[in-house]
Amino acid sequence: MKRPTFASAVAGCIAVAAFVTDQATKALASANAEALAGGLGVFPGFNLVLHRNSGVSFGMLSDVSPFMLVALALVIAAWLAVLAFRAERSSDAVGYGLILGGALGNVADRVRFGGVTDFLDFYIGETHWPAFNLADTAIFCGVVVLLFWPRRHDRRKNAAP
């Protein structure tokens, strides 16, 4: 069996940080449910709201059993944990850690509330992006890191004399 590397430790720390930050911000939003019920304007183009999403991204699969969504998310999280444990590059570890922490944050909400707590609402004029949370942000950022950070590193290595 392969021994844990520095990269896998980084992945674990980032996953925990993403999970804790996500859960803390969702608890804060839930504690202020009354103030956020109608939306709280922060600045033009951004509101804080409180919304419970029983589906996945953009409300898709909202008719699927929460148990099935949790089971699927846990299978994906286990696969990500294996990838994070095997990561050799720090960039991969960061990406896997962000995705894993975000996924587990949303799983925790599904188990506790039957849906995911969303509270970030961005908009332009009357057009609103679907509300989301910091777990979703961590997942998105993790995917971006996995897709683009290694290429940036490879370009620098190839450009060196």
Backbone as CSV, one residue per row, in Angstrom:
resi,resn,N_x,N_y,N_z,CA_x,CA_y,CA_z,C_x,C_y,C_z
1,MET,0.844,-1.184,0.000,0.000,0.000,0.000,0.886,1.243,0.000
2,LYS,0.479,2.215,-0.775,1.234,3.444,-0.901,1.121,4.275,0.376
3,ARG,2.243,4.868,0.769,2.247,5.732,1.960,1.720,7.111,1.593
4,PRO,1.073,7.782,2.560,0.597,9.144,2.302,1.768,10.061,1.957
5,THR,1.515,10.972,1.037,2.523,11.942,0.630,2.153,13.308,1.188
6,PHE,3.069,14.250,1.005,2.779,15.625,1.390,1.550,16.122,0.647
7,ALA,1.455,15.770,-0.639,0.317,16.211,-1.452,-0.996,15.670,-0.901
8,SER,-1.015,14.414,-0.461,-2.267,13.873,0.071,-2.624,14.533,1.407
9,ALA,-1.635,14.926,2.190,-1.903,15.661,3.427,-2.487,17.036,3.107
10,VAL,-1.966,17.674,2.066,-2.505,18.962,1.619,-3.958,18.796,1.216
11,ALA,-4.253,17.739,0.470,-5.627,17.485,0.028,-6.554,17.331,1.232
12,GLY,-6.116,16.587,2.221,-6.934,16.393,3.417,-7.192,17.686,4.157
13,CYS,-6.156,18.493,4.315,-6.310,19.781,5.015,-7.243,20.713,4.255
14,ILE,-7.108,20.749,2.952,-7.967,21.620,2.144,-9.401,21.120,2.171
15,ALA,-9.599,19.812,2.119,-10.955,19.250,2.190,-11.618,19.631,3.515
16,VAL,-10.894,19.507,4.599,-11.442,19.863,5.912,-11.753,21.357,5.964
17,ALA,-10.845,22.182,5.477,-11.067,23.632,5.486,-12.285,24.012,4.647
18,ALA,-12.425,23.419,3.477,-13.578,23.714,2.611,-14.874,23.277,3.293
19,PHE,-14.861,22.093,3.893,-16.044,21.566,4.576,-16.451,22.465,5.744
20,VAL,-15.496,22.815,6.595,-15.788,23.619,7.786,-16.278,25.016,7.388
21,THR,-15.622,25.631,6.418,-16.034,26.965,5.965,-17.442,26.920,5.386
22,ASP,-17.713,25.903,4.578,-19.045,25.752,3.994,-20.102,25.595,5.081
23,GLN,-19.884,24.698,6.009,-20.876,24.442,7.048,-21.070,25.659,7.954
24,ALA,-20.004,26.382,8.250,-20.110,27.576,9.091,-20.926,28.664,8.395
25,THR,-20.699,28.884,7.109,-21.440,29.924,6.394,-22.905,29.530,6.214
26,LYS,-23.167,28.249,6.002,-24.563,27.797,5.889,-25.277,27.944,7.237
27,ALA,-24.589,27.657,8.331,-25.186,27.820,9.659,-25.500,29.292,9.914
28,LEU,-24.598,30.165,9.496,-24.822,31.605,9.661,-26.020,32.063,8.835
29,ALA,-26.112,31.582,7.608,-27.255,31.944,6.761,-28.549,31.413,7.373
30,SER,-28.541,30.168,7.846,-29.743,29.571,8.438,-30.153,30.296,9.715
31,ALA,-29.176,30.726,10.498,-29.471,31.448,11.737,-30.115,32.799,11.460
32,ASN,-29.920,33.311,10.260,-30.494,34.599,9.870,-31.585,34.424,8.820
33,ALA,-32.294,33.309,8.900,-33.313,32.961,7.904,-34.348,34.068,7.724
34,GLU,-34.782,34.665,8.807,-35.817,35.693,8.712,-35.323,36.902,7.914
35,ALA,-34.106,37.328,8.173,-33.555,38.488,7.466,-33.292,38.179,5.993
36,LEU,-33.020,36.920,5.677,-32.683,36.547,4.301,-33.885,36.069,3.498
37,ALA,-35.036,35.921,4.148,-36.222,35.364,3.484,-36.571,36.112,2.199
38,GLY,-36.543,37.422,2.234,-36.867,38.211,1.048,-35.642,38.635,0.268
39,GLY,-34.476,38.202,0.697,-33.230,38.613,0.066,-32.690,39.857,0.747
40,LEU,-31.417,39.868,0.978,-30.754,40.993,1.620,-29.706,41.522,0.650
41,GLY,-29.932,42.731,0.154,-28.993,43.324,-0.796,-27.673,43.656,-0.131
42,VAL,-26.588,43.178,-0.719,-25.255,43.471,-0.202,-24.645,44.599,-1.023
43,PHE,-24.681,44.452,-2.342,-24.292,45.500,-3.273,-24.987,45.186,-4.599
44,PRO,-25.052,46.167,-5.513,-25.744,45.897,-6.775,-25.158,44.659,-7.470
45,GLY,-26.023,43.713,-7.752,-25.595,42.477,-8.398,-25.391,41.317,-7.436
46,PHE,-25.579,41.563,-6.125,-25.366,40.484,-5.152,-26.298,40.620,-3.954
47,ASN,-27.035,39.543,-3.686,-27.914,39.446,-2.521,-27.543,38.217,-1.708
48,LEU,-27.880,38.247,-0.441,-27.881,37.051,0.390,-29.330,36.597,0.492
49,VAL,-29.578,35.322,0.251,-30.918,34.745,0.312,-30.824,33.439,1.080
50,LEU,-31.952,32.824,1.339,-31.919,31.491,1.939,-32.830,30.600,1.115
51,HIS,-32.238,29.560,0.554,-32.969,28.652,-0.324,-32.502,27.234,-0.043
52,ARG,-33.428,26.285,-0.011,-33.086,24.865,0.172,-33.299,24.167,-1.163
53,ASN,-32.223,23.629,-1.732,-32.252,22.974,-3.032,-32.309,21.465,-2.821
54,SER,-33.405,20.846,-3.207,-33.532,19.400,-3.027,-32.920,18.620,-4.183
55,GLY,-32.528,19.312,-5.244,-31.910,18.644,-6.389,-30.401,18.815,-6.362
56,VAL,-29.806,18.775,-7.546,-28.373,19.024,-7.681,-28.226,20.359,-8.404
57,SER,-27.170,20.566,-9.112,-26.928,21.846,-9.785,-28.164,22.357,-10.519
58,PHE,-28.493,23.618,-10.258,-29.617,24.303,-10.893,-30.950,23.603,-10.636
59,GLY,-31.050,22.833,-9.554,-32.288,22.162,-9.202,-32.573,20.895,-9.992
60,MET,-31.640,20.480,-10.847,-31.851,19.247,-11.611,-31.961,18.058,-10.656
61,LEU,-32.674,17.045,-11.041,-32.867,15.809,-10.288,-33.586,16.036,-8.951
62,SER,-34.382,17.100,-8.851,-35.080,17.370,-7.593,-36.140,16.314,-7.291
63,ASP,-36.515,15.510,-8.286,-37.499,14.458,-8.061,-36.855,13.128,-7.650
64,VAL,-35.519,13.099,-7.567,-34.800,11.895,-7.163,-34.720,11.850,-5.635
65,SER,-34.812,10.665,-5.074,-34.753,10.480,-3.629,-33.466,11.076,-3.049
66,PRO,-33.572,11.820,-1.936,-32.370,12.356,-1.289,-31.379,11.239,-0.929
67,PHE,-31.893,10.080,-0.572,-31.024,8.935,-0.256,-30.152,8.570,-1.459
68,MET,-30.745,8.561,-2.645,-29.985,8.221,-3.859,-28.918,9.290,-4.146
69,LEU,-29.274,10.555,-3.945,-28.307,11.631,-4.176,-27.154,11.551,-3.184
70,VAL,-27.466,11.227,-1.929,-26.421,11.073,-0.913,-25.530,9.887,-1.261
71,ALA,-26.128,8.769,-1.649,-25.350,7.575,-1.995,-24.422,7.859,-3.168
72,LEU,-24.943,8.514,-4.207,-24.115,8.854,-5.363,-22.978,9.794,-4.959
73,ALA,-23.290,10.799,-4.161,-22.268,11.757,-3.726,-21.193,11.071,-2.885
74,LEU,-21.576,10.125,-2.048,-20.586,9.420,-1.223,-19.685,8.525,-2.060
75,VAL,-20.238,7.908,-3.103,-19.413,7.098,-4.009,-18.400,8.001,-4.712
76,ILE,-18.857,9.147,-5.190,-17.953,10.091,-5.850,-16.916,10.612,-4.864
77,ALA,-17.334,10.913,-3.627,-16.405,11.405,-2.604,-15.343,10.353,-2.286
78,ALA,-15.735,9.081,-2.229,-14.763,8.012,-1.972,-13.751,7.933,-3.109
79,TRP,-14.231,8.046,-4.326,-13.336,8.029,-5.490,-12.380,9.225,-5.435
80,LEU,-12.889,10.400,-5.092,-12.042,11.594,-4.976,-11.020,11.440,-3.857
81,ALA,-11.419,10.809,-2.758,-10.482,10.589,-1.656,-9.337,9.690,-2.097
82,VAL,-9.643,8.671,-2.888,-8.586,7.795,-3.418,-7.658,8.598,-4.326
83,LEU,-8.226,9.399,-5.205,-7.402,10.227,-6.094,-6.548,11.207,-5.291
84,ALA,-7.130,11.797,-4.255,-6.379,12.735,-3.412,-5.246,12.026,-2.689
85,PHE,-5.509,10.826,-2.201,-4.486,10.046,-1.491,-3.328,9.688,-2.419
86,ARG,-3.644,9.466,-3.691,-2.612,9.091,-4.669,-1.939,10.291,-5.335
87,ALA,-2.437,11.490,-5.067,-1.911,12.692,-5.724,-0.429,12.865,-5.430
88,GLU,0.303,13.203,-6.453,1.733,13.475,-6.297,2.038,14.955,-6.474
89,ARG,1.242,15.634,-7.280,1.437,17.075,-7.482,0.551,17.844,-6.516
90,SER,1.090,18.910,-5.991,0.315,19.748,-5.070,-0.925,20.317,-5.746
91,SER,-0.821,20.655,-7.031,-1.976,21.210,-7.725,-3.131,20.207,-7.754
92,ASP,-2.830,18.946,-8.001,-3.877,17.923,-7.991,-4.475,17.791,-6.593
93,ALA,-3.630,17.824,-5.590,-4.099,17.703,-4.210,-5.034,18.849,-3.849
94,VAL,-4.684,20.055,-4.261,-5.536,21.221,-3.996,-6.888,21.032,-4.675
95,GLY,-6.866,20.650,-5.937,-8.116,20.452,-6.676,-8.991,19.382,-6.058
96,TYR,-8.420,18.209,-5.786,-9.196,17.124,-5.186,-9.706,17.503,-3.798
97,GLY,-8.889,18.188,-3.026,-9.300,18.600,-1.687,-10.485,19.557,-1.720
98,LEU,-10.447,20.530,-2.639,-11.558,21.471,-2.762,-12.844,20.758,-3.172
99,ILE,-12.741,19.874,-4.157,-13.934,19.156,-4.622,-14.472,18.248,-3.521
100,LEU,-13.591,17.538,-2.855,-14.003,16.618,-1.798,-14.668,17.357,-0.642
101,GLY,-14.058,18.436,-0.183,-14.639,19.214,0.915,-15.999,19.794,0.550
102,GLY,-16.109,20.315,-0.666,-17.392,20.857,-1.117,-18.454,19.780,-1.233
103,ALA,-18.086,18.655,-1.802,-19.044,17.553,-1.955,-19.541,17.075,-0.595
104,LEU,-18.639,16.920,0.352,-19.040,16.466,1.689,-19.885,17.515,2.412
105,GLY,-19.626,18.791,2.152,-20.453,19.850,2.729,-21.892,19.753,2.246
106,ASN,-22.067,19.503,0.954,-23.419,19.370,0.418,-24.071,18.064,0.866
107,VAL,-23.278,16.991,1.017,-23.829,15.726,1.532,-24.340,15.933,2.958
108,ALA,-23.577,16.632,3.776,-23.998,16.880,5.160,-25.356,17.583,5.190
109,ASP,-25.557,18.546,4.298,-26.849,19.239,4.235,-27.968,18.293,3.816
110,ARG,-27.709,17.467,2.824,-28.738,16.524,2.361,-29.153,15.570,3.472
111,VAL,-28.170,15.103,4.240,-28.469,14.167,5.321,-29.262,14.874,6.421
112,ARG,-28.847,16.083,6.781,-29.495,16.801,7.885,-30.820,17.446,7.510
113,PHE,-30.907,18.007,6.288,-32.073,18.815,5.929,-32.869,18.288,4.735
114,GLY,-32.370,17.268,4.062,-33.056,16.756,2.878,-32.796,17.579,1.631
115,GLY,-31.959,18.589,1.737,-31.601,19.453,0.611,-30.408,20.307,0.992
116,VAL,-29.856,20.983,0.009,-28.652,21.782,0.194,-29.035,23.237,0.444
117,THR,-28.399,23.846,1.437,-28.643,25.242,1.773,-27.842,26.133,0.824
118,ASP,-28.562,26.963,0.063,-27.939,27.934,-0.842,-28.255,29.330,-0.342
119,PHE,-27.298,30.251,-0.488,-27.532,31.597,0.045,-26.863,32.711,-0.741
120,LEU,-26.073,32.401,-1.736,-25.397,33.422,-2.540,-26.195,33.649,-3.827
121,ASP,-26.619,34.866,-4.060,-27.478,35.196,-5.197,-26.863,36.334,-5.994
122,PHE,-26.324,36.007,-7.159,-25.757,37.020,-8.049,-26.741,37.279,-9.185
123,TYR,-26.786,38.516,-9.636,-27.730,38.860,-10.683,-27.238,40.051,-11.499
124,ILE,-27.817,40.168,-12.690,-27.622,41.333,-13.557,-29.021,41.768,-13.975
125,GLY,-29.405,42.967,-13.579,-30.764,43.435,-13.856,-31.765,42.534,-13.155
126,GLU,-32.667,41.954,-13.907,-33.675,41.042,-13.359,-33.265,39.581,-13.524
127,THR,-32.110,39.339,-14.132,-31.658,37.973,-14.403,-30.767,37.485,-13.264
128,HIS,-31.227,36.442,-12.560,-30.499,35.893,-11.420,-29.850,34.563,-11.786
129,TRP,-28.596,34.403,-11.388,-27.943,33.105,-11.454,-28.570,32.267,-10.344
130,PRO,-28.750,30.964,-10.523,-29.309,30.173,-9.415,-28.460,30.334,-8.149
131,ALA,-29.130,30.447,-7.010,-28.425,30.603,-5.736,-27.502,29.408,-5.513
132,PHE,-26.380,29.665,-4.849,-25.406,28.613,-4.569,-24.752,28.875,-3.228
133,ASN,-23.748,28.081,-2.875,-23.102,28.183,-1.567,-21.592,28.022,-1.721
134,LEU,-20.873,28.040,-0.612,-19.416,27.924,-0.687,-18.948,26.511,-1.055
135,ALA,-19.760,25.492,-0.775,-19.405,24.137,-1.218,-19.382,24.094,-2.743
136,ASP,-20.390,24.690,-3.365,-20.436,24.743,-4.830,-19.237,25.511,-5.374
137,THR,-18.885,26.592,-4.686,-17.734,27.398,-5.097,-16.442,26.586,-4.987
138,ALA,-16.293,25.828,-3.908,-15.100,24.988,-3.732,-15.022,23.930,-4.824
139,ILE,-16.149,23.312,-5.147,-16.169,22.301,-6.204,-15.753,22.924,-7.532
140,PHE,-16.336,24.071,-7.862,-15.992,24.750,-9.116,-14.502,25.105,-9.160
141,CYS,-14.003,25.695,-8.083,-12.590,26.082,-8.035,-11.681,24.857,-8.119
142,GLY,-12.070,23.759,-7.491,-11.288,22.530,-7.569,-11.191,22.011,-8.989
143,VAL,-12.303,22.051,-9.722,-12.295,21.612,-11.117,-11.394,22.526,-11.948
144,VAL,-11.496,23.831,-11.722,-10.637,24.781,-12.459,-9.164,24.490,-12.182
145,VAL,-8.825,24.249,-10.930,-7.429,23.933,-10.568,-6.971,22.671,-11.286
146,LEU,-7.787,21.631,-11.263,-7.404,20.374,-11.919,-7.234,20.537,-13.426
147,LEU,-8.059,21.379,-14.033,-7.986,21.552,-15.485,-6.867,22.481,-15.937
148,PHE,-6.620,23.544,-15.184,-5.728,24.583,-15.692,-4.399,24.731,-14.972
149,TRP,-4.307,24.430,-13.687,-3.063,24.619,-12.964,-1.949,23.727,-13.509
150,PRO,-2.174,22.446,-13.755,-1.086,21.610,-14.292,-0.592,22.102,-15.648
151,ARG,-1.489,22.584,-16.499,-1.079,23.089,-17.815,-0.187,24.312,-17.671
152,ARG,-0.531,25.171,-16.708,0.288,26.355,-16.466,1.694,25.937,-16.033
153,HIS,1.767,24.950,-15.143,3.050,24.451,-14.668,3.839,23.815,-15.811
154,ASP,3.159,23.038,-16.658,3.827,22.390,-17.793,4.344,23.418,-18.781
155,ARG,3.588,24.503,-19.019,4.053,25.556,-19.934,5.328,26.210,-19.393
156,ARG,5.363,26.454,-18.077,6.552,27.070,-17.487,7.760,26.141,-17.616
157,LYS,7.557,24.843,-17.396,8.644,23.884,-17.468,9.188,23.814,-18.900
158,ASN,8.289,23.835,-19.890,8.710,23.759,-21.289,9.344,25.042,-21.758
159,ALA,9.010,26.169,-21.154,9.558,27.465,-21.549,10.956,27.701,-20.949
160,ALA,11.303,26.949,-19.914,12.608,27.133,-19.282,13.716,26.689,-20.236
161,PRO,14.836,27.430,-20.255,15.932,27.079,-21.190,16.625,25.789,-20.808
